[in-house]
Amino acid sequence: RRQRQMCIRDRNDTIDICRVKGELHLDDQDLYDPKLDVVELRARVGMVFQKPNPFPKSIYDNVAYGPRLHGLADKKYDLDEIVENSLRKAGLWTEVKDRLHSPGTGLSGGQQQMLAIGRGLMSRPSLMLLDEPSLGLSPLLVQEIFEIIRRLNKEQGVTLLLVEQNAQVALNTADHGYVLETGRIVMDGSADDLLASDDIREFYLGQSAGDDRPEKRWKRKKTWR
């Protein structure tokens, strides 16, 4: 899981001791092509990290930093509009609209995660990478965060690549899923098919696999072992 997420996140890095095999494409474009415009690529792909990481700046500047850097807003009005739209899509605007110049680090954990989502949306990306967005959040906040994620996909048309250890919430959100163990894909399929899988239900959701024989849980083996 980690290797694949890092591979996409660090898509423009060159590390001497590493070897890259295979291909990674976005919209039929090879992301390993040395001629690729990395700045343009970064504007097309948003990233929400595992742990909320607001910049030591105001709430406003956390979102405005990217548009300023990429030259996406010529006027203050345009920048204000990007900030507001991004925070609305992230479900945070109503809570912070009257304190946009307060530090982003002063927000609660759930609000910081929403701010990170808003920051990732500032360039209107076609793809967003989310690394365990539920980590450390209460069940109610997890529900709220994933409702935002679903809306981004359904209403904004943003494709989402989600890495998540909470199998239930991930499969209830996703269209397609992959199960990775020790760096390899051991299962994949539609979210509905995975939710119906005995192995997924038994080992990842803590539910009965529905076997007729009274076999003890610790004796059950995953079918891919």
C-alpha positions in Angstrom: 0.0 0.0 0.0 2.6 2.5 1.1 4.9 1.9 -1.9 2.1 2.4 -4.4 0.8 5.6 -2.7 4.3 7.0 -2.4 5.0 6.1 -6.1 2.1 8.3 -7.2 2.7 11.1 -4.7 6.4 11.4 -5.5 5.8 11.0 -9.2 8.3 13.7 -10.1 11.2 12.7 -7.7 14.4 11.1 -8.8 16.2 9.0 -6.3 19.5 7.4 -7.4 19.2 4.1 -5.4 15.6 3.4 -6.6 14.5 1.6 -9.7 11.2 2.2 -11.4 9.5 -0.6 -13.3 6.2 -0.6 -15.2 4.1 2.4 -16.3 1.9 4.9 -14.6 -0.6 6.7 -16.8 -3.1 9.5 -16.1 -5.4 10.4 -19.0 -3.3 8.3 -21.4 -0.2 10.3 -20.4 2.9 8.4 -19.1 3.8 10.1 -15.7 7.4 8.7 -16.1 7.9 10.6 -19.4 11.0 12.9 -18.8 9.3 15.5 -21.1 6.3 15.7 -18.7 5.6 19.2 -17.3 5.7 18.5 -13.6 4.2 21.8 -12.6 1.2 21.2 -14.8 0.9 17.7 -13.5 0.8 18.9 -9.9 -2.0 21.2 -10.7 -4.0 18.2 -12.1 -3.5 16.0 -9.1 -4.5 16.9 -5.5 -3.1 15.2 -2.4 -4.5 14.8 1.1 -2.0 13.3 3.5 -2.6 10.7 6.2 -2.1 13.3 9.0 -3.7 16.7 8.6 -0.8 19.1 7.8 -2.0 22.7 7.6 0.7 25.2 6.8 1.6 27.6 9.6 -0.5 30.2 7.9 -4.0 31.5 8.1 -6.9 29.4 6.9 -7.2 31.7 3.9 -3.5 31.5 3.0 -3.5 27.7 3.4 -5.9 27.5 0.3 -4.6 30.6 -1.4 -0.9 29.5 -1.4 -1.3 27.2 -4.4 -3.2 29.5 -6.6 -0.7 32.2 -6.0 2.2 29.9 -6.7 0.6 28.6 -10.0 -0.7 32.0 -11.1 -4.3 30.9 -11.1 -5.7 34.2 -9.9 -4.9 37.6 -11.4 -6.9 39.6 -8.9 -7.8 39.5 -5.3 -11.4 38.9 -6.2 -10.4 35.8 -8.2 -8.4 34.5 -5.3 -11.2 35.1 -2.9 -13.5 33.1 -5.1 -11.1 30.1 -5.4 -10.7 30.1 -1.6 -14.5 30.2 -1.0 -15.3 27.6 -3.6 -12.6 25.2 -2.3 -13.7 25.5 1.3 -17.4 25.1 0.3 -16.6 21.9 -1.6 -14.6 20.6 1.5 -17.6 21.4 3.7 -15.7 23.9 5.9 -16.8 27.3 4.6 -19.8 27.9 6.9 -17.6 27.1 10.0 -14.7 29.4 9.1 -16.0 32.1 6.8 -15.8 34.7 9.7 -12.3 33.7 10.8 -10.4 33.1 7.6 -7.4 34.9 8.9 -7.1 32.7 12.0 -4.3 30.1 12.0 -5.1 26.9 10.2 -3.2 25.0 12.9 -5.9 26.2 15.4 -8.6 24.1 13.8 -9.8 20.8 15.2 -8.5 17.6 13.7 -11.5 17.0 11.6 -11.5 20.7 10.4 -7.9 20.4 9.6 -8.6 17.4 7.4 -11.4 19.4 5.6 -8.9 22.3 5.2 -6.5 19.8 3.6 -9.2 18.6 1.2 -10.0 22.2 0.3 -6.4 23.0 -0.3 -6.1 20.0 -2.6 -9.1 21.3 -4.6 -7.8 24.7 -5.2 -6.5 23.9 -8.7 -9.6 22.0 -9.7 -7.8 18.7 -10.0 -9.1 15.8 -12.1 -7.6 13.3 -9.6 -7.2 13.4 -5.8 -5.1 11.1 -3.8 -6.3 10.5 -0.2 -4.1 8.7 2.3 -6.2 7.2 5.2 -8.4 10.3 5.7 -10.2 8.6 8.6 -7.0 8.2 10.7 -7.5 9.5 14.2 -11.0 10.9 13.7 -14.1 10.1 15.6 -16.8 8.0 13.9 -19.0 11.0 13.3 -16.2 13.0 11.7 -15.2 9.9 9.6 -18.8 9.8 8.3 -18.7 13.6 7.6 -15.3 13.4 5.8 -16.5 10.5 3.6 -19.7 12.2 2.7 -17.6 15.1 1.4 -15.5 12.6 -0.5 -18.6 11.0 -2.1 -19.9 14.5 -3.1 -16.6 15.4 -4.7 -16.9 12.4 -6.9 -20.6 12.5 -7.7 -21.1 16.3 -8.0 -17.7 17.6 -9.0 -16.5 14.7 -11.1 -13.2 14.3 -9.3 -11.7 10.9 -9.6 -10.5 9.7 -6.1 -7.7 7.2 -5.3 -8.2 6.3 -1.7 -5.8 4.4 0.6 -7.8 3.3 3.7 -7.5 0.7 6.4 -11.1 1.0 7.4 -12.4 -1.5 4.9 -16.1 -1.0 5.7 -16.1 2.8 5.0 -13.7 2.4 2.1 -15.8 -0.2 0.3 -19.0 1.7 1.0 -17.5 4.7 -0.8 -15.5 3.1 -3.6 -16.6 1.7 -7.0 -13.6 -0.7 -7.2 -11.2 -1.9 -4.6 -7.9 -3.6 -4.2 -6.7 -5.6 -1.1 -2.9 -5.3 -0.6 -0.9 -7.4 1.8 2.9 -7.2 2.2 3.2 -5.1 -0.9 1.2 -7.2 -3.3 -2.4 -7.2 -4.6 -4.2 -10.3 -3.3 -7.8 -9.4 -4.3 -9.5 -6.9 -6.4 -13.0 -6.4 -7.8 -16.1 -4.2 -7.6 -16.8 -2.8 -4.1 -20.0 -4.8 -4.0 -18.2 -8.1 -4.8 -15.5 -7.4 -2.2 -18.1 -6.7 0.5 -19.8 -10.0 -0.3 -16.5 -11.9 -0.1 -16.2 -14.4 2.8 -12.5 -13.4 3.3 -13.3 -9.7 3.4 -16.2 -10.2 5.8 -14.2 -12.5 8.1 -10.8 -10.9 8.2 -11.4 -7.2 7.5 -15.0 -6.6 8.7 -15.2 -8.9 11.6 -18.3 -10.6 10.3 -19.2 -14.3 10.1 -18.1 -15.8 6.8 -21.2 -17.9 6.7 -19.5 -21.3 6.7 -21.7 -24.2 7.7 -18.9 -26.0 9.5 -18.2 -24.9 13.1 -14.6 -24.0 12.4 -12.7 -21.9 15.0 -11.9 -18.4 13.8 -8.1 -18.7 14.4 -8.0 -21.8 12.2 -9.5 -20.1 9.2 -7.0 -19.4 6.4 -7.4 -16.7 3.8 -8.0 -18.2 0.4 -5.0 -16.5 -1.2 -2.5 -17.8 1.4 
